Amino acid sequence: QIERAEGCRVYTTDGSVYLDFLGGIAVNALGHSHPKLVEAIVEQTKRYMHVSNFFYQEPQIRLAEQLQAVTGYPRVFFSNSGAESTDGALKIARRHGSKSGRYDLIGFSGGFHGRTYGALSIMDKPIYKDGMGPFLPHTLVLPYNDVDALRARVDAQTCAVMLEFIQGEGGITSATDEFVNALEELRQEFGFFIIADEVQTGIGRTGTFFAFERYGIKPDIVTVAKALGGGLPLGAILATDEAAGMLEKGMHGTTYG
C-alpha cells in the first residue's frame, strides 16, 4: 500500500522504498510530486478548478500554443485520456470519409488504443474484447508490419489507418521503414487519414517529441495523453487544418475535455 511518492521512488505504509519503473503507466514523466507541477496545481486551484469550455481559459490557450509550436500541428482538441483521444480521432476520420462514402477504419495486431468501443474495434487482443461485441462496423485489424496484407486490404473504402509507430502492448515493436513507406504510398493514392497513436510514445519518451518523427512522415491526426498531464488526466488530439476542419462548432466535446 502506497503512502507517498517522490521523484522516482514510492514509499509504502510498512516502511519499504521502491524504485518506480511504472511511472503511473507512462504518465509521470517528471516523477512524483515534482515541485513545479505541485506549484502549478496549487496556484490554479486557487484561481478556479472547472468552468467548462463555454469560456476562454488562459492556461488552455497557452498549452495549445505550446503544442502548436513544438509539433507544427495547427489545431488542438483537449480530452481527458488516450482512449477519449482515440474516439475523437476516429470521429474526425469517419466524418472525412462520409463525404465520399468511405468508412473503413483499420488498426493493427498487437496495438492498444484504449478500452472504448471505437478503440476496441481496431484492436485484436481477446482479453479486452471477448464477450464485448459486436463492435463498430467497417473496422478491421491487419497484421503489424505486413506490407503485403496492407497493400491487399487498404483501398478506396479506407477512411483512416491508426497505428503506434512503436507498439507498447505489442512487445515494444517498431514499425519498419518498409511498412511506413508503403502506408505513405497508399495514403497518397487513396487519400485516407493516418492517425498516429502517440499516447505512450509521445512527449519526448523516445528521444524525439513523437516516435513518428524518425520516419519522415507527418500523420494527419495525432493522439496524445499520459505524459502530457504529468500525473493528471489530460489528453489531446492534434490535427492538420484539413482534418480539424471536419468538425464544426459543437460537434465534438466533453464536459472536462
C-alpha positions as CSV (number, residue, x, y, z in Angstrom):
1,Q,0.0,0.0,0.0
2,I,1.5,3.3,-1.1
3,E,1.8,6.1,1.4
4,R,3.6,8.7,-0.6
5,A,5.8,9.1,-3.7
6,E,8.6,11.5,-4.5
7,G,10.8,11.7,-7.6
8,C,11.4,8.1,-8.9
9,R,10.7,6.4,-5.5
10,V,7.5,5.1,-3.9
11,Y,7.2,4.7,-0.1
12,T,4.8,2.2,1.4
13,T,2.9,2.2,4.7
14,D,5.2,-0.6,6.0
15,G,8.3,1.5,5.5
16,S,9.6,-0.1,2.3
17,V,11.0,2.0,-0.5
18,Y,10.8,1.1,-4.2
19,L,12.1,2.4,-7.4
20,D,9.1,3.2,-9.6
21,F,9.7,1.8,-13.1
22,L,5.9,2.0,-13.9
23,G,5.6,5.8,-13.8
24,G,1.8,5.6,-13.4
25,I,1.8,3.6,-16.7
26,A,3.9,6.1,-18.6
27,V,2.2,9.2,-17.0
28,N,4.6,10.6,-14.5
29,A,7.2,11.9,-17.0
30,L,8.7,14.3,-14.4
31,G,8.5,11.8,-11.5
32,H,6.2,12.1,-8.4
33,S,5.5,15.4,-6.7
34,H,7.7,17.5,-8.9
35,P,7.7,20.9,-7.2
36,K,6.8,22.8,-10.4
37,L,3.8,20.6,-11.0
38,V,2.7,20.9,-7.4
39,E,3.1,24.7,-7.6
40,A,1.1,24.9,-10.8
41,I,-1.7,22.7,-9.4
42,V,-2.0,24.7,-6.2
43,E,-1.9,28.1,-7.9
44,Q,-4.5,27.1,-10.5
45,T,-6.9,25.6,-7.9
46,K,-6.7,28.9,-6.0
47,R,-7.9,30.7,-9.1
48,Y,-10.6,28.2,-10.2
49,M,-10.9,24.4,-10.9
50,H,-13.6,24.0,-13.5
51,V,-15.6,26.4,-15.5
52,S,-16.3,24.4,-18.7
53,N,-15.3,25.2,-22.3
54,F,-18.0,27.9,-22.7
55,F,-15.3,30.3,-21.7
56,Y,-11.8,31.1,-22.9
57,Q,-9.1,30.0,-20.4
58,E,-5.6,31.3,-20.4
59,P,-3.9,28.0,-19.3
60,Q,-5.6,26.0,-22.1
61,I,-4.6,28.6,-24.7
62,R,-1.0,28.6,-23.5
63,L,-0.8,24.8,-23.6
64,A,-2.4,24.7,-27.1
65,E,0.0,27.3,-28.4
66,Q,3.0,25.4,-26.9
67,L,1.8,22.2,-28.6
68,Q,1.4,24.0,-31.9
69,A,4.9,25.5,-31.6
70,V,6.6,22.2,-30.8
71,T,4.7,19.9,-33.2
72,G,3.7,22.1,-36.1
73,Y,0.1,21.0,-35.9
74,P,-2.2,24.0,-36.1
75,R,-5.3,22.6,-34.3
76,V,-5.6,21.1,-30.8
77,F,-8.6,19.4,-29.2
78,F,-8.2,18.6,-25.5
79,S,-9.5,15.4,-23.9
80,N,-9.3,13.5,-20.6
81,S,-7.5,10.4,-21.7
82,G,-5.8,8.5,-24.5
83,A,-9.0,6.4,-25.2
84,E,-11.0,9.6,-25.5
85,S,-8.5,11.0,-27.9
86,T,-8.8,7.8,-29.9
87,D,-12.5,8.0,-30.2
88,G,-12.3,11.7,-31.2
89,A,-9.8,10.9,-33.9
90,L,-11.9,8.2,-35.3
91,K,-14.9,10.5,-35.4
92,I,-12.9,13.0,-37.4
93,A,-11.8,10.2,-39.8
94,R,-15.4,9.0,-40.2
95,R,-16.6,12.5,-40.9
96,H,-13.9,12.8,-43.5
97,G,-14.8,9.5,-45.1
98,S,-18.6,10.2,-45.1
99,K,-18.1,12.9,-47.6
100,S,-17.1,10.3,-50.2
101,G,-18.8,7.2,-48.9
102,R,-15.6,5.7,-47.2
103,Y,-16.0,4.2,-43.8
104,D,-13.3,1.6,-43.2
105,L,-11.2,2.1,-40.1
106,I,-8.0,0.0,-39.9
107,G,-5.8,-0.9,-36.9
108,F,-3.0,-3.5,-36.4
109,S,-2.3,-6.6,-34.5
110,G,-0.8,-6.0,-31.1
111,G,-2.0,-2.4,-31.0
112,F,-3.6,-0.8,-28.0
113,H,-5.6,2.4,-28.3
114,G,-7.9,2.3,-25.2
115,R,-10.9,0.4,-24.0
116,T,-13.8,2.4,-25.5
117,Y,-15.8,0.7,-28.3
118,G,-14.0,2.8,-31.0
119,A,-10.6,1.8,-29.7
120,L,-11.6,-1.9,-29.2
121,S,-13.0,-2.1,-32.7
122,I,-9.5,-1.7,-34.2
123,M,-7.6,-3.9,-31.7
124,D,-7.2,-7.7,-31.6
125,K,-6.4,-8.7,-28.1
126,P,-9.0,-11.2,-26.8
127,I,-8.5,-10.1,-23.1
128,Y,-10.0,-6.8,-23.9
129,K,-12.7,-7.9,-26.5
130,D,-14.1,-11.3,-25.5
131,G,-17.8,-11.1,-24.9
132,M,-17.9,-7.3,-25.6
133,G,-19.1,-7.4,-29.2
134,P,-20.4,-6.6,-31.6
135,F,-18.0,-3.8,-32.3
136,L,-18.2,-0.9,-34.8
137,P,-19.0,-1.8,-38.4
138,H,-16.5,-1.2,-41.2
139,T,-13.5,-1.9,-38.9
140,L,-10.7,-4.4,-39.2
141,V,-7.3,-5.3,-37.8
142,L,-4.3,-6.2,-40.1
143,P,-1.0,-7.8,-39.2
144,Y,1.5,-5.3,-38.0
145,N,4.5,-4.7,-40.3
146,D,2.9,-6.9,-43.0
147,V,3.3,-4.9,-46.2
148,D,1.5,-7.4,-48.4
149,A,-1.5,-7.5,-46.1
150,L,-1.5,-3.7,-46.0
151,R,-1.5,-3.4,-49.8
152,A,-4.1,-6.1,-50.2
153,R,-6.7,-4.5,-47.9
154,V,-6.2,-0.7,-47.9
155,D,-8.2,0.8,-50.8
156,A,-10.7,3.5,-51.8
157,Q,-13.0,2.4,-49.0
158,T,-10.5,3.2,-46.3
159,C,-11.1,6.4,-44.3
160,A,-8.3,6.1,-41.8
161,V,-5.4,3.9,-40.6
162,M,-4.4,4.1,-37.0
163,L,-1.1,2.8,-35.6
164,E,1.5,3.1,-33.0
165,F,4.9,3.6,-34.7
166,I,6.3,1.9,-31.6
167,Q,3.9,-0.5,-30.0
168,G,3.8,-0.7,-26.2
169,E,1.4,-3.6,-25.6
170,G,2.6,-5.4,-28.7
171,G,6.1,-6.1,-27.2
172,I,7.9,-2.8,-27.8
173,T,7.8,-3.5,-31.6
174,S,8.7,-0.7,-34.0
175,A,7.2,-0.2,-37.4
176,T,9.6,-1.0,-40.2
177,D,10.7,1.6,-42.7
178,E,9.2,-0.5,-45.5
179,F,5.9,-0.7,-43.7
180,V,5.7,3.0,-43.1
181,N,6.8,3.8,-46.7
182,A,4.1,1.5,-48.0
183,L,1.5,3.2,-45.8
184,E,2.5,6.6,-47.1
185,E,2.3,5.5,-50.7
186,L,-1.2,4.2,-50.1
187,R,-2.2,7.5,-48.4
188,Q,-1.0,9.4,-51.5
189,E,-3.0,7.0,-53.7
190,F,-6.3,6.8,-51.8
191,G,-6.4,9.9,-49.6
192,F,-7.2,8.4,-46.2
193,F,-6.1,9.8,-42.9
194,I,-3.1,8.4,-41.0
195,I,-3.7,8.6,-37.2
196,A,-0.6,8.2,-35.1
197,D,-1.2,6.9,-31.5
198,E,1.5,8.7,-29.5
199,V,-0.2,8.2,-26.1
200,Q,2.7,6.2,-24.7
201,T,5.5,7.2,-27.0
202,G,4.8,11.0,-27.3
203,I,6.0,14.0,-25.3
204,G,9.7,13.0,-25.8
205,R,9.7,9.5,-24.5
206,T,11.7,8.1,-27.4
207,G,14.2,10.9,-27.9
208,T,12.1,12.9,-30.3
209,F,8.9,14.6,-29.3
210,F,6.9,12.0,-31.3
211,A,8.0,8.5,-32.4
212,F,6.8,9.0,-35.9
213,E,9.3,11.8,-36.5
214,R,12.1,9.2,-37.1
215,Y,10.2,8.0,-40.2
216,G,10.0,11.3,-42.1
217,I,6.2,11.1,-42.2
218,K,3.5,13.5,-40.9
219,P,0.3,11.9,-39.9
220,D,-3.0,13.8,-40.4
221,I,-4.0,13.2,-36.7
222,V,-2.0,12.5,-33.6
223,T,-3.4,11.3,-30.3
224,V,-1.6,12.1,-27.0
225,A,-2.2,11.8,-23.3
226,K,-0.3,10.2,-20.4
227,A,2.9,12.3,-20.0
228,L,1.1,15.4,-21.3
229,G,-0.6,15.8,-17.9
230,G,2.4,14.8,-15.9
231,G,0.2,12.9,-13.4
232,L,-3.2,14.5,-14.1
233,P,-5.8,13.1,-16.6
234,L,-5.1,15.0,-19.8
235,G,-5.1,14.1,-23.4
236,A,-5.3,15.8,-26.7
237,I,-5.9,15.4,-30.4
238,L,-3.6,17.2,-32.7
239,A,-4.7,17.7,-36.3
240,T,-3.9,19.3,-39.6
241,D,-6.3,22.0,-40.8
242,E,-7.9,19.6,-43.2
243,A,-8.6,17.0,-40.5
244,A,-9.7,19.5,-37.9
245,G,-11.9,21.1,-40.4
246,M,-14.1,18.0,-40.4
247,L,-15.6,19.1,-37.1
248,E,-17.9,22.0,-36.9
249,K,-18.6,24.0,-33.8
250,G,-20.3,22.0,-31.1
251,M,-19.9,18.7,-33.0
252,H,-17.3,17.2,-30.6
253,G,-16.6,17.9,-26.9
254,T,-16.8,16.8,-23.3
255,T,-17.5,18.4,-20.0
256,Y,-13.9,18.4,-19.0
257,G,-12.3,18.0,-22.4
